[in-house]
Amino acid sequence: MAFTSESVKVFLSVVDGGSFSAAARKLGRVPSAVNMAVSQLEAELDMLLFDRSTRKAIPTAAARALEPQARQVASQLNLLDAHALQLHQGLESRLILAMAPELQTGAWSRPLSTLAKEFPTLEIEVRSASQSEAVRMLHEGSVQLALVFERPGIDERETFLEAGSQLLVAVASPDHPAAAGKNSPLNEEQLVNIRQIIVATGEPTGSDPRVVLSRRVWLSDSYLATLDMVQAGLGWAYLPQPLVQPLIATGVLTEVVFDNMASQMRLWVDIVWVKNRPLGLGASRYLSLMREIVRSGPSRF
């Protein structure tokens, strides 16, 4: 095999430096050693790579033809070295984040572009799960981080980062019974019998209990599917304010008016992980990037 990781490095150093002496300085070697390495490579390839008729080392046409692939090989070797070092430092092969369906928009995705640049070999997986399911997967160890609404109690096995908040608005189509509350606010007895569409998976209890107000519930794991059902007059729902505000402004949707509480609800969002399970390099970096986002100003989901 003519080309090795070492010969590729020497070859490119001479191409970039323009002479054996410049390549030697870059590699920390004497020029005669660089010249010998190149001569050995040329002998194995049976072709001339550099014109030595002057004090400079001028790449031949063959060298220029080989250069692009040599640079690709060097890049891959550098990536391999970096990956090996990151694994040694604790980089996980895959970072898995579970989140409640209600939180699939917002600041949580902003750190991913930085992670992709800093750890190009790190695989990222985002799983949609109900709040209770996301926490269960966290404790089972199948995910490293869970993005959930703030819970009333504290689990001593967990630690968390407050990542922002989400403003939910109760909305219905203008001709839906829930929309009649604009003139006559809905009381609790009326509300429990009007169908509510909840963004959750599995069971309504998988969602934040503050969001579930009706006995008659339909479930969806997608904001867009929920929005379609609300617009079709199939029920009312709590949906993110940025999603529904343009539709309210144009009269496509209307806010549901309650007689004992506001139609808008702000819920705080936490990123949770398990205390006694060390986080990998990717998860730790993700949290540090989220902390920077939180410090820079209010984060909205």
Sequence and secondary structure as in RCSB ss.txt:
>XXXX:A:sequence
MAFTSESVKVFLSVVDGGSFSAAARKLGRVPSAVNMAVSQLEAELDMLLFDRSTRKAIPTAAARALEPQARQVAS
QLNLLDAHALQLHQGLESRLILAMAPELQTGAWSRPLSTLAKEFPTLEIEVRSASQSEAVRMLHEGSVQLALVFE
RPGIDERETFLEAGSQLLVAVASPDHPAAAGKNSPLNEEQLVNIRQIIVATGEPTGSDPRVVLSRRVWLSDSYLA
TLDMVQAGLGWAYLPQPLVQPLIATGVLTEVVFDNMASQMRLWVDIVWVKNRPLGLGASRYLSLMREIVRSGPSR
F
>XXXX:A:secstr
    HHHHHHHHHHHHHSSHHHHHHHHTS HHHHHHHHHHHHHHHTS  EE SSSS EE HHHHHHHHHHHHHHH
HHHHHHHHHHHHHHT  SEEEEEE GGGSSSGGGTTHHHHHHH TT EEEEEE  HHHHHHHHHHTS SEEEEE 
 SS  TTEEEEEEEEEEEEEEE TTSGGGGGGTS B HHHHTTS EEEE SS GGGS TTT   SSEEEES HHH
HHHHHHTTS BEEEEHHHHHHHHHTTSSEE  BSSS SEEEEEEEEEEETTS   HHHHHHHHHHHHHHHHS  B
 
